[in-house]
Amino acid sequence: MTKSETPQNPVALENRDRTDDGRHFSPSAARNRGPIREVLEKILPKSGIALEIGSGTGEHVICFAKALPGLLWQPSDPDPTSRASIAAWIAAEGLANVRAPVAIDTRQAIWGVEDEAPFAAMVSLNMIHIAPWGSALGLLAGAGRLLRPDGILYLYGPFMRAGAHTAPSNAAFDADLKRRDPSWGVRDIDDLVGEAAPYGLELREVTEMPANNLSLVFVRTAG
């Protein structure tokens, strides 16, 4: 696997079940989609386009599209196998508010969705710790560029706080990620806040989630 093909979603590291119609199933998606959905129902706008970065199997976007039918969802993933699974989920569920998946590598200056901007929201789950730091920086830059004023950037996953892990299991996970690829690792919230500020992104909410994960809600300021 070349660096440009580095997966941006932990689904790539899981054993995934696959149906005959091409849909993949992620154990972690089955566990966390409910708690994430509950947060998104509270913080996302009720209309507009929501862009998901690193959609993985596609199970999350299907869950969220059902819960928030007023939003038009645009899934994306740099991995063609993941995009095939997303497309299979869309076909199986027949949801009118989910578009066909597109390939987005956040490290690229042009994502190919600029014509659809500004977006009401961007959602990225379990991506930035399993990709190079440049992918996180590119995500923040893209959110600053493509979100509408008061648009939401939602991040979910394990994070450090003030330079410390929030649980021993997260520290072990971080070490394992770095053994797999030195450019991966659990990111610190303070680092994200500092890098987000120049793009007009303010951290407004941090919510504790199951399994020592966190939800981060950034808002793009009007300026």
N, C-alpha and C positions, 0 to 999 in steps of 0.2 A: 504494500500500500504506500503510495507516495504521500508526501506531506499535504499536497493539495486535496488528497482524498481522505484526510483525517476526519473520522466521523465526528459530527457535532451533536450527537445525541447518544446517551448511554445505552439505548436500545441496541446499538451496534455491538455492545459487549455482552449482551444477554443471550441466553438460549431462547429462541422465539418459536412458538408453535405457528404452523402455517396451515391454512385451509386450502382446499382444492381450488377455490376461486381467487387465491392470491393474497388473501388477508393474513397479516401477521398479528400475533398476540404477544404483548409484553407483560410479564408478571408485575413489574413496577407500575405500569400504566393502570392495570386493574386495581392496584392498591391505592394509588394517590389521586386518581381522576375525580373521585367524589369530593374529597376535601378541597382540592384546587377549584373545582366547579363552584363550590360554596363561596369561596373568596371572590372569584370572578363575577358571580352574580351580584355581589355587593359593590364592586369597584369599577366595572367596565360600563361604558356608555351603552345605551339601549339601541343605538343605530349607528350606521357607518360601516367601514371595512376594518376588520381585525386581521392583522398579518401575523401568522405564527411562524417562528424561526426554529428550525430543527424539529419537524413534526413527527419524526420517527415512524412508528407503525401506522399512525393515523387515528388511533383510538381516542386520543385526547380531543382532537378537533371535532370528531363526530359527537362526543359527549358534550362539548361546549356549544356546538351549533344547535343541538337539541334544547339546551338550557337557555340559550340566548338567541332566539330565532330572529330577532330584529337586526342582528349583526350579520353582515356578509363575511364569511371566513375565507381567508386565502392561506392555505397551508404551503409549506415549503420544506425542502430538505436537499442537501447537496448529494445525498446517496441515491443512486437510481433504484436500488432494491427497495429502499424506504418509500420512494415516490410511487413505485408500483403497488406497494401495500396500501398507501393512502388512497390511490385511485380505486383499488378494489373495495375498500371500505366505503368510499363515496358511492360507488355503483351498487353495493349491497344495501345501503341505507336509503338511497334515493333522496337525499336532502337537497333542496333547491338553494340553500344558503351556504353551500360549501363549493368553492371553485376547484378546478383541477390543480394538483400540486405543481409548483415550479421549483427550479433549482436555484438556491441562493447560498452563496458563500459570503459570509459577512465581511470577510477580509477584502473583498473586491469593492472598488469605489462605486461601481454601477451594479445594482441588484436586478435590474430588469423589470421592476414593478413601479418605477418612478411615475409612469403615466397614471397610476391609480392613486397617488398621493394627493392630499394628505390623508393619512390613516387615522382612524379614531383610536386604535390601540395596536400595540405589538406585544406578543406573548412569546416567551422563550422558557422552556422547561428543561431543567437538567442538561443544559448545553454548555455553559461557559467553563465548567470545571473539566470537561472532557474534550476540550479543544485548546489550541494555543491561546495565550493571552491576547494576541492580535485579533482573535475572533470576538472576544469580549469588547475590545476597543472599537472594532468595526461595528458591532451591534449598537453600541452607544452612539457612535457617529451617525449611523443610519437612522436611529430613533430621533436624534436631533434634527436630521435632515428631512425625514419623511412623516413624522407625526404632526398632527394639527396642534395648534395651541390648546393647552389643557388635555392633550392626548395622553394616554396611559402606556407606560412600558412596564410590563409585569414579568418578573423573574422568579423562578422557583428552583430550589435545590439546596444543597448544603453550602453554608457560608461560614467564614470566620468572622469574629467580631473583635475589633480592637487588637488584632494580631493573634488571637487565641481561638482554638477550635471550641465549638459549643458542646462537644461530647467526645469521649475517647473513641467511639466508633467512627466519628468523622475524621479524627486524626489518623486512624488506621486506614481509612478509605483514601485519604489524601496521599499517604505514603505509597499505597498500592497504585494509585493513578500515576504518580511520578516514576514508579518503577516501570510502568507500561510505556510511558512517554514523559520525558523530563519537562516538556512544555505544557503538560496538563497539571491540574491541581485545584483544590478547593480555594476559592477566591475570598478576599477580605472585603467586607462591606465598605470599610473606610476607603479602600483603593477605588472601588467602583464609584462611590460618591464623588471623590476627587476628580476622577476622569469624566464623570457625567456632567459636572458643573459647566464646563465650557460649551456644552451643547444645549444648555438651557434646561437640563433635566434635574429635578429636585426629588430627593427621596422623601416621600410623604408618609409611608407606612411600612412597618415590619411586623409580620405576623408569624408566630410560631406554628409549625405544622407537624404532623406525625413523623416519627422516625428521625427526629433531630434535623428536619429541614426547615427552611424559612421561605416565606413569601415576601418579596420586595416590590413595592409599588412606587415607581417614579412617575412624575408628572412633568410634561414639557410646559415651561412657562411661556406666556404670551410673548415675552421679549426674545 
